[in-house]
Amino acid sequence: MRLHLVELILFNTYAELRAEAARSYLGLVWWVLEPAMMMGAFWLVFDVILHTGGPDYVPFLLIGITVWQWMKSCITHGGYAIWGNLGMVRQVPLPPLVFPLVAMLSDTVKFAFIFALLLVILWSMGYPPNAAYWGLVPLFASVFLAGAGAGFIVAALVPLVPDLRFVIEQVLTVVMFLSGVVFPLTQVPDRLRWMMDFNPVAVVMADARGILMHAQLPNWVGLYKVALISISACIAGVLFVRHLAPRFPKLAS
């Protein structure tokens, strides 16, 4: 039964990617174009207009936007997946967790394409492959688990209170600006720096840039804490969805 469920999740992930590419004239190009447009807007504001970017701001921003978009997409797309498939939840006897998992895996495949392009760009800018690349494996595992954990919790709540979608979007925007995604945390005043020390997203951003730009292995203590938080969030999210699963078929779509 579990093997069939895994096969179903993988097949639906493939089908979702095919359907999404078919719905857009730009197809796969849009997967790259969307974060590129976002990066261009922040580069224009922080580097060109405000002159706060500093040296190496373009690769700094490229890495931050790429990793953040992956995490954000897992939270939002996975978080809205059960709510968006309530009709199917009523008709098909599937565990509700299947729907957010499919959305998160689809976003992870897109991230793989975008990250491969990011590596090519970084290499062309003078940041060649280095021995610290293996640190990306535990780092990306922690990122996925963090996004999945938050996504599962959101997926359990949104069907009950759909208007939470608007709150979540705003919260994620605040988290982005408090995590060093688009500007260096060294620009944060010392009196506010303590907030960043408790932000797991900021740890992930610093580690990703350290590996890709400076050939530095992750801060293992910080990454260990992020992994513990992420695993705990995943377990809590799974239990939360399973606890509320009997209520989902009774909700109006």
C-alpha positions in Angstrom: 0.0 0.0 0.0 2.8 2.4 0.9 4.7 1.6 -2.3 1.6 2.3 -4.4 1.1 5.6 -2.5 4.7 6.7 -3.2 4.2 5.8 -6.9 1.0 7.8 -6.9 2.7 10.9 -5.4 5.6 10.7 -8.0 3.2 10.2 -10.9 1.0 13.1 -9.8 4.1 15.3 -9.4 5.1 14.5 -12.9 1.5 15.2 -14.1 1.4 18.5 -12.2 4.6 19.7 -13.8 3.4 18.7 -17.3 0.1 20.4 -16.7 1.7 23.6 -15.4 4.0 23.8 -18.3 1.2 23.3 -20.7 -1.0 26.0 -19.1 1.6 28.7 -19.9 2.9 29.8 -23.3 6.2 30.4 -21.8 6.2 26.9 -20.2 9.5 26.0 -18.5 10.9 29.5 -19.2 8.4 31.0 -16.7 10.0 28.9 -13.9 13.2 30.9 -14.5 11.7 34.2 -15.5 9.6 34.8 -12.4 12.5 34.7 -9.9 14.7 36.6 -12.4 12.2 39.4 -12.5 12.0 39.5 -8.7 15.8 39.6 -8.5 15.9 42.4 -11.0 13.5 44.5 -9.0 15.5 44.1 -5.8 18.8 44.8 -7.6 17.3 48.0 -9.0 16.1 49.2 -5.6 18.9 48.2 -3.3 22.0 48.4 -5.5 21.2 51.0 -8.2 18.8 53.4 -6.4 19.8 53.1 -2.7 23.4 52.0 -3.3 23.2 49.6 -0.3 24.1 46.4 -2.2 27.8 46.5 -1.9 30.4 44.3 -3.6 29.2 40.9 -4.9 25.6 42.0 -4.5 24.4 40.3 -7.7 25.5 36.7 -6.7 24.5 37.5 -3.1 21.0 38.3 -4.4 20.8 35.5 -6.9 21.5 32.9 -4.2 19.1 34.4 -1.7 16.2 34.8 -4.1 16.7 31.3 -5.5 16.7 29.5 -2.2 13.9 31.7 -0.7 11.6 31.2 -3.7 11.9 27.4 -3.2 11.1 27.6 0.5 8.3 30.1 0.0 6.7 28.0 -2.8 6.8 24.9 -0.7 4.9 26.7 2.1 2.4 28.5 -0.1 1.7 25.9 -2.8 1.8 23.0 -0.4 -0.2 25.0 2.2 -3.0 25.7 -0.2 -3.0 22.2 -1.8 -5.7 20.6 0.4 -8.0 23.6 0.2 -7.6 23.8 -3.6 -8.5 20.1 -3.9 -11.4 19.8 -1.5 -13.6 18.4 -4.3 -11.1 15.6 -4.9 -10.7 15.0 -1.1 -14.5 14.2 -1.0 -14.4 11.8 -4.0 -11.1 10.0 -3.7 -10.1 8.0 -0.6 -6.6 9.4 -0.4 -4.6 10.7 2.6 -4.9 14.5 2.5 -1.1 14.7 2.9 -0.7 13.5 -0.7 -1.8 16.9 -2.1 0.8 19.2 -0.3 3.5 16.6 -1.0 2.8 16.7 -4.7 2.9 20.5 -4.7 6.2 20.6 -2.7 7.9 18.0 -4.9 6.8 19.9 -8.0 8.4 23.0 -6.6 11.5 21.1 -5.7 11.9 19.9 -9.3 11.6 23.4 -10.5 14.2 24.5 -8.0 16.6 21.9 -9.3 16.3 23.4 -12.8 16.7 27.0 -11.5 19.6 26.0 -9.2 21.5 24.3 -12.1 21.1 27.6 -14.1 22.3 29.5 -11.0 25.5 27.4 -10.8 26.3 28.2 -14.4 25.8 31.9 -13.8 28.0 31.8 -10.6 30.7 29.9 -12.4 30.7 32.5 -15.2 31.0 35.3 -12.7 34.1 33.8 -11.1 32.7 31.6 -8.4 33.8 28.1 -9.5 32.8 24.7 -8.0 34.6 24.0 -4.8 35.0 21.2 -2.2 32.4 22.6 0.1 29.6 21.8 -2.4 28.8 18.6 -0.5 27.5 20.8 2.4 24.6 21.7 0.1 23.1 18.2 0.7 22.3 18.6 4.4 21.6 22.3 3.8 19.0 21.7 1.1 17.5 18.8 3.1 17.0 21.2 6.0 15.4 23.8 3.7 13.0 21.2 2.2 12.0 19.9 5.7 11.5 23.5 6.9 9.3 24.4 4.0 7.4 21.1 4.2 6.8 21.5 8.0 5.5 25.0 7.6 3.5 23.9 4.5 1.8 21.0 6.3 0.7 23.3 9.2 -0.6 25.8 6.7 -2.3 23.0 4.7 -4.2 21.9 7.8 -5.4 25.4 8.7 -6.3 27.0 5.4 -9.2 24.7 4.6 -10.8 25.7 7.9 -10.0 29.4 7.5 -9.3 30.2 3.8 -8.7 33.9 4.5 -5.5 32.9 6.3 -3.9 32.9 2.8 -3.7 36.6 2.9 -2.1 36.7 6.4 0.4 34.0 5.4 1.5 36.0 2.3 2.2 39.0 4.5 4.0 37.0 7.1 6.3 35.4 4.5 7.1 38.9 3.1 8.1 40.0 6.6 10.2 36.9 7.1 12.0 37.5 3.8 13.1 41.0 4.8 14.1 39.7 8.3 16.2 36.9 6.9 18.9 38.6 4.8 17.4 37.4 1.6 17.8 40.7 -0.3 20.3 42.6 1.9 23.3 41.7 4.1 22.5 41.2 7.8 25.6 43.2 8.6 23.5 46.3 7.8 21.1 45.5 10.6 21.8 47.7 13.7 23.4 45.8 16.6 20.5 46.4 18.9 18.3 44.3 16.5 20.9 41.7 15.6 19.6 39.3 18.3 16.4 38.7 16.3 18.5 37.3 13.4 20.2 34.8 15.6 16.9 33.1 16.2 15.9 33.1 12.6 16.6 29.7 10.9 16.0 31.2 7.4 18.9 33.7 8.0 21.1 30.7 9.0 20.3 28.9 5.8 20.9 32.0 3.6 24.3 32.6 5.2 25.3 29.0 4.8 24.2 28.8 1.1 26.2 31.9 0.3 29.2 30.7 2.3 29.3 27.5 0.3 28.6 28.9 -3.2 30.6 32.1 -3.0 33.4 31.5 -0.4 33.9 27.7 -0.4 33.0 27.6 3.3 31.3 24.7 4.9 28.0 25.4 6.8 27.9 26.5 10.4 27.1 23.0 11.6 25.8 24.1 15.0 23.4 26.5 13.4 22.4 24.0 10.7 21.9 21.3 13.4 19.4 23.6 15.1 17.6 24.4 11.9 17.4 20.7 11.1 15.9 20.0 14.6 13.3 22.8 14.1 12.5 21.6 10.6 12.0 17.9 11.6 9.9 19.0 14.6 7.8 21.2 12.4 7.3 18.3 9.9 6.2 15.9 12.6 3.8 18.5 14.0 2.5 19.3 10.6 1.8 15.7 9.6 0.1 15.0 12.9 -2.0 18.2 12.6 -3.2 17.2 9.0 -4.0 13.7 10.1 -5.9 15.0 13.1 -8.0 17.3 11.0 -8.4 15.0 8.0 -11.9 13.7 8.9 -13.1 17.3 8.7 -11.9 18.2 5.3 -14.5 16.2 3.2 -17.3 18.0 5.1 -16.0 21.5 4.2 -17.4 23.6 1.3 -15.0 24.0 -1.6 
